[in-house]
Amino acid sequence: MKALKNDTPDSLRFKAFESSQLDKDYFLANIPVNGLQYVHFEDQKKGKVKIWITVAITLDQHGVSLPSSPFGGFWCEKGLNSTALETFIDLVTEYLKAKGVKSLTIVQAPKNYEPYSDLVNYLLFKLGWNLKNVLSHQFYTGSKRIEKYLLAEGPRIREKLKASGLKTSHHSISNFEFLKKIKVWNSEKGYKSSINEDYLVQQVSRYPERYFLLKLEKGDQVLGFVLAVLLTTNSIYYFLSGLDSRKESKGGGDFLLFELFSLAREQKVDFIDLGSSDLGDRANLSLMFFKARFSNDISNKMSWIKEF
């Protein structure tokens, strides 16, 4: 992390809105869950936003940033020091307490999305927040590295695809029949789905340019899907996947991930987020091992709660 500039809290202006007035790059912060009240907080300096967070308040007066999203938390711009960030955290909590909110839950974005996340997590711990959960996300970082990976692995992957009679592709989403197939395929393997399909349809409808469906096919049969999302304009997230285990598709997971790298190059992103590998009370080590062949970085996503 580069040295931080000496911004004092007095030079920042704290604001709270009943709803967001910003078009945020992390687009899921712009999509409210029906029935919840949203409050957007920000600190400004000379008209520029330096820190922000969006919080939803439930009917029973608990805050969360952001519900039904992979993460929320605090977002910071360059040139901000720890004193200003700590003051902002205190101002947010005091505002919510004054509104009668009983607690605030935050899932802080991994450092690949928010370079100041390590500082945020440190300050939350020192301010008495309780750590609820830690998830480890695996990443492939660097647009030039993505390009080199495709050049190095492309010939081998394409040869294996041809030999298997398989093909991969990606495109925008025209219907949601794939969700039913993924749900069935994963349930057959004992995986439970926690996806809110109505909320997902709402997201895709509002931001269709952010979502891509990857397919693995053999002839006219679809053997697997991956739903990929541009959570931010410089990243792509491996959100949801499924393979039909009843049909022969050896190496299908590898082929779909190679297609994801091709999509990442096409979209000119800086990194690929392969998501977490978790079995609730323990790590999914076999999945982490599989992803390790397609990742070069790991960053934790930490969940915090503060009771007021």
Backbone torsions as a table, in degrees:
resi	resn	phi	psi	omega
1	MET	NA	135.9	179.6
2	LYS	-73.8	159.3	177.2
3	ALA	-59.6	139.4	-176.4
4	LEU	-90.8	144.5	178.5
5	LYS	-73.8	160.9	-175.0
6	ASN	-89.1	68.9	173.0
7	ASP	-85.4	124.2	176.7
8	THR	-93.6	154.1	-179.6
9	PRO	-60.2	-28.2	-179.7
10	ASP	-66.5	-22.3	-178.2
11	SER	-87.8	-2.5	-179.1
12	LEU	-106.0	152.0	-178.4
13	ARG	-117.8	118.4	-177.8
14	PHE	-84.7	132.0	178.5
15	LYS	-135.4	148.5	174.5
16	ALA	-134.2	129.6	179.9
17	PHE	-116.4	147.5	175.7
18	GLU	-67.2	-27.1	173.4
19	SER	-146.0	158.2	-175.0
20	SER	-67.2	138.4	174.3
21	GLN	-112.7	16.9	179.9
22	LEU	-118.0	147.9	171.3
23	ASP	-96.3	97.0	-170.1
24	LYS	-86.3	144.2	-178.3
25	ASP	-64.2	-35.6	171.9
26	TYR	-78.5	91.3	-162.8
27	PHE	-65.8	-24.0	179.8
28	LEU	-65.7	-18.3	174.9
29	ALA	-73.1	-10.4	179.3
30	ASN	-96.4	-4.2	-174.6
31	ILE	-111.0	106.5	-179.7
32	PRO	-78.1	152.5	170.7
33	VAL	-86.0	129.8	-176.9
34	ASN	-56.7	136.3	176.4
35	GLY	91.7	-5.7	-179.6
36	LEU	-108.2	143.4	175.2
37	GLN	-85.8	134.0	-179.0
38	TYR	-112.7	137.4	174.2
39	VAL	-125.9	128.6	178.9
40	HIS	-107.2	129.7	-179.9
41	PHE	-115.1	143.4	175.6
42	GLU	-153.6	153.8	169.7
43	ASP	-113.0	135.4	-178.9
44	GLN	-120.7	152.1	170.3
45	LYS	-138.2	120.7	-179.4
46	LYS	54.3	40.6	176.6
47	GLY	81.0	-0.9	-179.9
48	LYS	-108.0	136.1	179.5
49	VAL	-73.6	126.6	-179.0
50	LYS	-103.6	-34.0	177.9
51	ILE	-143.1	144.8	173.1
52	TRP	-151.5	158.5	173.7
53	ILE	-154.6	143.0	175.8
54	THR	-115.4	131.0	-174.6
55	VAL	-123.9	132.6	172.2
56	ALA	-97.9	139.8	179.6
57	ILE	-112.6	123.0	-178.1
58	THR	-76.9	169.4	-179.2
59	LEU	-63.4	-29.0	178.3
60	ASP	-94.7	20.8	169.9
61	GLN	67.9	46.6	170.4
62	HIS	-120.5	138.7	-179.0
63	GLY	-98.6	147.0	175.4
64	VAL	-149.3	138.4	176.6
65	SER	-126.8	112.5	-15.2
66	LEU	-110.4	142.3	178.2
67	PRO	-72.1	151.7	177.3
68	SER	57.1	30.7	177.7
69	SER	-131.7	154.1	177.9
70	PRO	-58.4	-31.9	178.9
71	PHE	-166.1	167.4	174.5
72	GLY	-138.4	-114.5	172.0
73	GLY	84.2	-165.9	-175.7
74	PHE	-91.6	137.5	177.6
75	TRP	-120.2	131.9	-173.2
76	CYS	-127.4	149.6	173.6
77	GLU	-99.3	162.3	179.7
78	LYS	-62.3	150.2	176.1
79	GLY	87.4	36.4	-178.4
80	LEU	-129.2	135.5	-178.4
81	ASN	-100.2	171.3	-174.2
82	SER	-65.7	-32.1	179.6
83	THR	-64.4	-43.3	178.9
84	ALA	-64.3	-41.0	-179.8
85	LEU	-66.5	-43.6	178.0
86	GLU	-61.5	-41.6	178.4
87	THR	-62.7	-41.3	179.7
88	PHE	-63.4	-42.4	177.6
89	ILE	-58.7	-44.3	179.3
90	ASP	-63.4	-40.8	-179.2
91	LEU	-65.6	-39.2	178.1
92	VAL	-63.4	-47.4	-178.3
93	THR	-65.6	-39.6	179.0
94	GLU	-65.6	-38.0	178.4
95	TYR	-62.7	-46.9	-178.5
96	LEU	-66.6	-39.7	177.0
97	LYS	-60.1	-42.1	179.8
98	ALA	-64.9	-25.3	178.7
99	LYS	-87.0	0.4	178.6
100	GLY	87.7	11.5	178.3
101	VAL	-71.8	136.4	-172.9
102	LYS	-89.0	-26.9	-179.1
103	SER	-160.6	163.7	175.4
104	LEU	-134.3	127.2	176.5
105	THR	-110.4	133.0	-178.8
106	ILE	-130.2	129.2	169.1
107	VAL	-106.1	102.1	-174.5
108	GLN	-76.6	132.3	-178.8
109	ALA	-60.2	144.7	174.1
110	PRO	-59.0	158.5	-173.3
111	LYS	-63.2	-21.6	178.4
112	ASN	-64.6	-32.5	175.9
113	TYR	-84.4	-42.9	-176.0
114	GLU	-126.6	101.2	-175.3
115	PRO	-57.9	-22.0	-179.6
116	TYR	-91.5	9.8	-176.1
117	SER	-60.9	-36.1	177.3
118	ASP	-61.6	-40.3	177.6
119	LEU	-66.9	-42.9	177.6
120	VAL	-58.1	-49.1	-178.7
121	ASN	-62.3	-40.0	178.4
122	TYR	-62.5	-45.6	-178.1
123	LEU	-68.5	-38.8	177.7
124	LEU	-60.3	-42.7	178.2
125	PHE	-62.1	-45.7	-178.1
126	LYS	-69.7	-23.8	178.8
127	LEU	-88.1	6.9	173.5
128	GLY	90.5	14.7	176.2
129	TRP	-74.4	151.2	179.9
130	ASN	-100.5	132.0	179.2
131	LEU	-80.0	120.3	-178.3
132	LYS	-93.2	-38.5	-172.9
133	ASN	-161.1	153.9	174.1
134	VAL	-132.7	127.2	174.2
135	LEU	-120.8	138.2	-178.3
136	SER	-100.5	118.5	177.2
137	HIS	-98.5	139.0	175.7
138	GLN	-103.9	137.5	-173.5
139	PHE	-128.0	155.5	163.2
140	TYR	-118.4	114.0	-171.7
141	THR	-110.0	147.5	175.1
142	GLY	102.3	112.2	-179.1
143	SER	-62.0	-36.6	178.8
144	LYS	-69.6	-34.9	177.9
145	ARG	-68.3	-37.6	176.4
146	ILE	-60.6	-44.0	178.6
147	GLU	-62.1	-44.4	179.8
148	LYS	-64.5	-38.4	179.1
149	TYR	-61.9	-44.9	-180.0
150	LEU	-63.7	-40.9	178.9
151	LEU	-66.0	-38.5	-177.2
152	ALA	-74.8	-41.6	-173.2
153	GLU	-95.4	-17.0	-175.1
154	GLY	-52.5	-53.5	-177.9
155	PRO	-58.0	-43.0	-178.9
156	ARG	-65.6	-45.0	-178.3
157	ILE	-65.2	-44.5	-178.9
158	ARG	-65.0	-34.9	178.0
159	GLU	-67.2	-41.0	178.9
160	LYS	-67.7	-38.4	176.8
161	LEU	-60.6	-46.0	-178.9
162	LYS	-63.5	-42.3	-179.6
163	ALA	-65.5	-29.6	-179.1
164	SER	-89.0	-5.9	-176.8
165	GLY	70.1	25.1	-177.5
166	LEU	-107.7	162.0	172.9
167	LYS	-148.0	152.3	176.7
168	THR	-122.2	156.1	178.5
169	SER	-157.9	165.6	172.7
170	HIS	-141.5	148.9	-178.1
171	HIS	-161.7	171.7	176.5
172	SER	-73.0	168.6	-173.1
173	ILE	-94.4	125.4	179.1
174	SER	-108.0	-24.2	175.0
175	ASN	-153.5	174.4	-171.9
176	PHE	-117.0	24.5	177.7
177	GLU	-63.1	-27.5	-178.4
178	PHE	-62.4	-29.0	-179.3
179	LEU	-62.0	-39.7	179.2
180	LYS	-64.3	-42.4	-179.1
181	LYS	-66.0	-43.7	178.7
182	ILE	-61.0	-41.9	-179.4
183	LYS	-62.1	-44.2	179.3
184	VAL	-65.4	-49.3	-178.1
185	TRP	-58.3	-44.5	-178.1
186	ASN	-71.5	-35.0	178.4
187	SER	-66.0	-33.6	177.1
188	GLU	-64.6	-23.3	177.5
189	LYS	-95.4	2.1	178.5
190	GLY	88.7	12.2	179.7
191	TYR	-92.3	131.9	177.5
192	LYS	-91.8	141.7	-179.9
193	SER	-98.2	132.0	176.4
194	SER	-114.5	16.6	-177.1
195	ILE	-76.3	127.9	172.1
196	ASN	-84.2	99.4	-171.9
197	GLU	-66.3	-37.2	179.3
198	ASP	-63.1	-41.1	179.4
199	TYR	-67.7	-38.1	177.9
200	LEU	-64.0	-43.1	177.4
201	VAL	-59.8	-40.1	178.0
202	GLN	-61.8	-43.4	179.5
203	GLN	-61.6	-48.7	-177.9
204	VAL	-64.2	-37.5	-179.5
205	SER	-65.4	-37.3	-178.9
206	ARG	-81.4	-31.5	-176.8
207	TYR	-132.6	62.7	-176.7
208	PRO	-62.2	-27.0	-178.7
209	GLU	-72.4	-9.7	-177.7
210	ARG	-93.7	-11.7	-172.6
211	TYR	-114.6	140.6	179.5
212	PHE	-137.9	140.1	177.1
213	LEU	-108.5	122.5	177.2
214	LEU	-99.6	138.2	-177.3
215	LYS	-127.4	144.5	170.4
216	LEU	-114.9	123.6	-173.8
217	GLU	-131.4	153.0	170.8
218	LYS	-134.8	108.7	-172.4
219	GLY	64.5	-126.3	179.4
220	ASP	-99.4	13.9	-180.0
221	GLN	-105.1	134.0	174.7
222	VAL	-92.0	125.0	-176.7
223	LEU	-104.3	-15.6	-178.6
224	GLY	-168.7	155.7	178.0
225	PHE	-133.8	152.0	164.8
226	VAL	-134.9	131.2	172.8
227	LEU	-99.6	117.7	-178.7
228	ALA	-113.5	146.1	-173.5
229	VAL	-134.2	135.2	169.8
230	LEU	-84.5	85.1	-179.1
231	LEU	-61.5	-39.3	171.5
232	THR	-129.5	165.4	-175.1
233	THR	-68.1	-14.8	-179.9
234	ASN	-111.0	16.8	-177.9
235	SER	-145.5	155.3	173.9
236	ILE	-131.3	137.3	-170.9
237	TYR	-115.7	126.9	175.3
238	TYR	-78.6	94.3	-166.2
239	PHE	-89.8	-47.4	-171.9
240	LEU	-149.7	139.4	-178.7
241	SER	-149.1	162.5	175.5
242	GLY	-165.0	142.8	176.9
243	LEU	-125.6	139.6	178.0
244	ASP	-79.2	102.7	-175.7
245	SER	-72.1	-12.3	-179.6
246	ARG	-81.4	-11.7	-179.3
247	LYS	-115.3	146.0	-177.4
248	GLU	-71.1	117.4	177.6
249	SER	-150.7	56.0	-179.6
250	LYS	-55.7	127.9	-178.2
251	GLY	82.1	11.2	-176.9
252	GLY	-59.5	-40.1	178.6
253	GLY	-62.6	-41.4	177.2
254	ASP	-62.0	-43.4	-177.5
255	PHE	-64.2	-40.9	-180.0
256	LEU	-68.2	-36.4	177.9
257	LEU	-69.3	-36.1	175.3
258	PHE	-62.1	-38.6	176.7
259	GLU	-64.7	-35.0	176.6
260	LEU	-63.8	-40.5	177.0
261	PHE	-63.7	-38.3	177.8
262	SER	-63.5	-41.5	177.0
263	LEU	-64.0	-40.7	179.3
264	ALA	-61.2	-41.6	177.3
265	ARG	-64.3	-43.9	-179.6
266	GLU	-60.5	-38.7	-178.4
267	GLN	-86.5	-4.8	176.1
268	LYS	58.6	44.6	-179.9
269	VAL	-86.2	164.1	180.0
270	ASP	-90.0	-24.6	179.6
271	PHE	-157.5	158.3	176.7
272	ILE	-111.7	129.6	176.8
273	ASP	-101.9	113.2	-179.9
274	LEU	-87.0	2.8	175.3
275	GLY	79.8	-174.1	-177.4
276	SER	-93.9	165.5	178.2
277	SER	-132.1	100.7	-167.9
278	ASP	-144.6	144.7	175.9
279	LEU	-118.7	32.4	179.5
280	GLY	84.4	-80.7	-177.0
281	ASP	-96.2	-0.5	178.7
282	ARG	-154.4	166.7	-178.6
283	ALA	-76.8	144.2	174.1
284	ASN	-87.7	84.4	-171.6
285	LEU	-65.8	-34.8	179.9
286	SER	-66.2	-38.8	177.9
287	LEU	-70.0	-38.4	176.7
288	MET	-62.1	-39.3	178.6
289	PHE	-63.4	-43.3	178.4
290	PHE	-60.6	-46.6	-177.7
291	LYS	-68.4	-26.3	-178.0
292	ALA	-59.5	-26.1	178.6
293	ARG	-74.5	-12.5	-178.4
294	PHE	-123.5	18.6	-178.0
295	SER	-135.8	154.5	176.5
296	ASN	-133.0	13.3	-179.5
297	ASP	-158.0	151.9	175.9
298	ILE	-133.6	137.6	177.7
299	SER	-143.7	140.2	-177.5
300	ASN	-87.4	144.4	172.3
301	LYS	-108.9	116.4	-170.6
302	MET	-110.9	133.6	-179.8
303	SER	-105.6	131.1	-176.2
304	TRP	-125.3	153.0	173.4
305	ILE	-139.2	143.2	175.9
306	LYS	-129.0	119.5	175.9
307	GLU	-88.1	134.7	-177.2
308	PHE	-100.1	NA	NA
